[in-house]
């Protein structure tokens, strides 16, 4: 295992994680990709004007679940499935598809043939050199690794030396910036009046060229009241930020001695008013600003009540929470909550120059409007990021999703 000094030097050096918001120098061109069902649409990003310009659309084999760029930024790997989200109806079409990214325009074109997967893939990412694709499956919970062929198409599954402990309801998989550990975030399931709670956990594996070895399971209190969803790494320090979906918290963990310290370094709230919750709240995506000084998380609510035969939003926080990160300790401190101007911000991304944040809302919801009812469409909300890390709302692009949903969006520098 790597010691702390080696880890820090790797994180700060040229092997930094190939993620959507990882560089402080603004690229010449930025492409944003967002889906509606199986359709993945390319937008140009006008950073100065805080605007999105719609370009072309490609259609995938089934509904887009997640996507991740190759380290070269020349290819995009897209996970698709005909299964419904959560524990909904199970489909039969599950794939990884490679798309080529035009380096000048950002346009997407199919690259090779899709490979089939056994069940719905909920998340995927590549390792740091993009030699392998790691795929998380939620039901049944699983983690599989697939080679990336020499022509950049997805290839054969990597045979593992033994069973892989994938916990309950895997939701995200990432490889640490030193390429030595794979981390699988498993949410578990909240308890109900008729079903006991399923514990959540963070599963940490030793990772070598696509091969996983069970190493550590992080599950405070045995995973009870611990429903983690999504994590991100600090760009230069050994700090990991983890959103706790079912408890609406943000936890900080630290890397030490080449592994993760299982003790929670810091706990923070995600909600502006955690003592007044009107409907189910669910913390979602988390991203660290490219400069490492700020942290962002999403809060979601979409519960409804019936009014005159119509389902109407019952209230709750749909917002981005902004934290300032203590550069000595890594502790995040809330500095802002800002409404996203729509319902259920499932995901968001920060442009690679750290100047814009775009939040995606996955479905239309009816809301009260004075004495009447209006529909808030799905869509993309655009915010400027100030030098102090705070957000300023600019505009929202309404998107008609028909009988499907928006499920993923991300930005890629060209």
N, C-alpha and C positions, 0 to 999 in steps of 0.2 A: 504494500500500500504506500501511497505517496505521503510524505510528511507535509506539514502545513506550509512551510516555505516554498516547497516545490509546487504545491497546489496553487498558491497565490501567484507565482511567476507564470504558471500556465494560463490562469484565468486572465491575467493582464496582458499576455502575449498574443501571438498570432493564431492560437487555436481557440479563441473565444467562440462561444456557442453560436451556430448559424441560425439565429432566430430572426423574427421579423423586425424587432427593434433593438439592434445590437451595436450600431455604430453612431458616433457623435457627429461625424462629418456628413453633411447632407449629400446624397447622390444626385446626379444630374436628373434622373428620371425615377419616379416611384410609381409602381403599379399597385392598385388595390383590387382584390378579387373577393367577390361576395356571391353566395349562392341563393337560389330559390329552388328548393327541391333538387332535381338533378342538373339544373342549369347553373353554370358558373360564369359570372359576368365580370369582365375586365373594365376597370375605371382608371383613367389617368388621375393623378393627384396633383392639384395645383396648390402647393404649400403656401405660396404668397397670398393667393386669393382665398385660401381655406375652402377650396371647391373640389368636387369630384366630377369628371367628365366621362360619361358612359361611352364605352367603345363596343366591343364584340362579346358574344356569348358562345360558350361550348356546352354541349350536353353530355353528361356522364352516364354510365350504365344504370345508376340508381341515385337516390337522394344523397347529396354530399353530407358527410359527417365531420370531416376535418381534412386539412391539407398542410403540407410542410414543404419548404423549398430545399432543393439540393444545396450543398455548401457553395457551389459555383454560381448559384442564383440563375442557372440556365434551365432548370427542370423543376416541376412542381409535382409532388406525389399526393394523390387525392384518394381518401378512403370513402367508399360509398356503400350504401345498404338500402334494401327495400323494407327492412324492419322498421317499425315505429320506434320512437324514442322510449326510454325507460323500460318498462316491462309490457309495452304494448304489443300489438299483433306482430308475429314473427314472419319475416319474408324469406326468400330463397336466394336473392341476388346480393352478393357481398364481394367487393373488389378493392384492389389498389390499382389505380391508373396513373401512368406517367404522362405529363403534359410538358411540351417544350415551351419555354418562355422566350419569345423573341427579344434579343438583348437591346434592340433599339426602341421597339414600340411597346413591349410587354404583352403582346397578343399571345394567346395560348393555342397550341395545336396538339393533337394526339401524338404520342411518341411510343410506338410499339403497341403490344396488346395488353389489356388488363390481366392481372392474375386474380384467381378466385380465392376467397377466404371462407373459413368454415361458418362463421356467424357474423353478427353486426360488429364492425370496428367502430369504436366510439372516439378513438384518438390515435394518432400516429405521429412519429418524429423520426429523424435520422440520428445516427451517432454523429460525433463531431466531424470526422472526415467524410461523412455521407457514404460509407461503405455498406451500411446495413440500415434497414427500416425496422423500427420497433413499433408494434401495433398492440394497443390495449383493446380488449373486448369486455363488454359489461355483463352480458348474460348468455352463457355462464362466464364468470369473471376469468380472464386469461390474459397472458402476455406471450406473444410470439415474435420471432425475429426473422426477417427475410433479407437475403443478399440483394445488393444492387449490382446488376451485371455491368460488364465493361462498357456496354453501349448505353448505360444509365437507365435501363428498364428494370422494373422490379423482378426479382428472380426467386430461387428456391428458398424454402424455409430452412433455417439453421437448426440442425438437430441438437437438442439440449441433453446434457449428461444425466439429468434426473428430473423429477417433478418440479414444476415452478409454482411456488406458493403465491397465488394471485389474489388472495383475500376475497372480499365480497364487493362486487360492483366496482370494478376498475374504471377509472375515469380519465387518467392521463398518464403518459410515460415520457420521461426525459432522461437524457444522459448528462452527467455532470460535465462541466467545462474541461476537466482533465481527461475525459473519455474513459474513466476507470470504474464508474458506478452507474447503474441504471436504477432509476427511481420510479416505482409504480404507485400512483396515488389511488387508493381504493376507498370509496366513500362509505360503504356499508349502506344501511337503510334505516330511516327513522321508524320508531315504533308507532303503532296505531292501536286503537282500542281492541283490535282483533289479532294483532301480530306483534310479537316482541321485537325489540330493536336488534338489527344486525350490526355488529361492531365494525367500525372503520379502522384503517391502518395505512401507514406508508411503508411499502415494501422496498427494501434496499438490496440490490444485488451487485455482487462483484461482476464486472463486465470485461470480457476479453474477446475482441474480434467476433462479436455476435453471440458469444457463449455466456449464459447467465449461471451464476452460482448463488444459491440462497445465502444471505449474509445477516440481515437484520430486519426485524419488524418493529416499527415504531407505532405504538398503540397506547397512548395514555389511558389509565384506568381500564385497561383491557379493551380499549376501543369504544367503550360506552361514552355517549355524548361527545363523540369525536367523528365528524363526518367530513373529512378533507376532500377537496375537489380539484384544486389547480395550484401549481407552484411556479415560481420563477427564481432565477439566480441573479444575485448582484453581479454587475459586470466586472468588478475588480477585487471584491472582498469575498471571503468564504461564508456568505450569508444566503440563506434560502428563505423565501417568503411563501407561506402556504395559506390559502384561503380555506376556512372551515365552513363549508356550505350550510350544514344543518344547524350550526350554533352561531353563525354570523360573526365569526372572529377572524382575525389575521394573526397567525403565529409566525414567529421567527425561529429558525434553527441555524446552527452553525456547523461548518465543516471543521474537523480537527483530526489530525493524524491520518488523513486519507479516508475518513469515513464521516458519518453524520452523528453528531452528539444527539442522543434521543431525548435529552431534556429540552423543554421549551425555553428558549432564551427570553422571549418577550411575547406578551399577549396584548392584542389591541382590538377594539370594537370596529366593526364595519359600518354599523347603522348610526345615523344621527340621533335617533331616539330609541335605543334598544329596549327600553322599558315599556314602550307603547307600540305593540305590533298588532295591526288590524287584520292581517292575513298572512299566510305563509311567506316568510322571507327566506331567500336563498343567496348566500354569497357566491359569487361566480369567479370569473377570470381575474387574474392578477398579473400585472406587468411592472417591472422596474424601469424607470426612465433611463435612456441610454447614458446619461451622465452619472447615474448611480446615486443621485441626491434625493430622488423622489420615488414614491411607490403609489400605484393606482390599483383599485379594486372595484368590482361592480356589485351592486345590490339589486336584487330582482324581486318583484311581486307581481302576481297576475290573477290572484283569486277573485272570483266574482260572486255576486248575489243576484237573485231574480227580481226584476222590477217590471211590473206590467207585462210579464211574459218574455222579457229580454234579459239576458245575462249581462250584468254591468260590473265593472271593476269596483271592488269593495274598499280599495285604498291600500296604501303601503309605499315603501320607498323603492323607486327605480332611479338609481343615482350612481355616480362615480364618487368614490371616496379617495381623497388625496392625502398622502402622508409625507412628511419630511423625514428623511432617514438620518439619524445621528451617525456621522462619518467615523466616529471612534468606536461606537458600540454596535451599530446596526439597528438600534431601536427605532421603529416607526412611530411618529406622532401625528395624529390627525390635524390637518390644516384646512380642509375644505370638504364639504359635501355639495354636489351640484346635480340637480335634476337633469335627466337625459332627454326630457320632453317626449317620451314615449314609454311603452310598457315592455318589460322583460328584456333588459339589455344582456343577452346571453353571452356576448363576447365583445371585445374591443381590441384595437391595436394602436400603437404609437408609431408615427413615422420615424424612419431611421435617423433623422436629424433632430428628433425630439421636440418638434414644434407644433404637431397636430396630433390629436387623439380622435379616432372615429369609433363610435359605438354602434353595434348592430342590434336591432330589436326584431325578434323572430316572428311575431304574429300580430294581427290587428285585435284590438280590444275595445269594447264599448265603455264609455265613461259618462258620468253625469256632466251636463253643461247647462248651468242655471236650472231652469225648470224642465229641460229636455235631455236628450241622450245623443251623443255623437260618437263616431268611431275614430279611434286613433290608429292610423295604419302602421304596419311594420315599416322598417326603414333604417336609414343610416344617419346618425347625428354627428355633426362635426364640431370639434372644440379646438380653440387655440390653446397652446400651453405657454404660460408666461415664464419669465426668467426665475420667478419664485416658485414654479411648479404648479401654480393654480390654473384652473381651467376657465375659459370664457366661451360660452355657447355662441356658435356662429349661425348654423342652419341645420335643418333636417331634410333629407330626401325621402319622401314617402315612396314606398314600393308595394305594389299590388302582388300579394303572394298567392292569391286564389285559394285553393283548398290545400295548399302545402305550407311550408314554413321556410324562413331564413334560418340557417343553422350554423354557418361559419363565414368568417371574413378574415382577411389578413392583408398586410402590405409587404411588398418585396422590392428592394432597391435593384435597379437595373444597371 
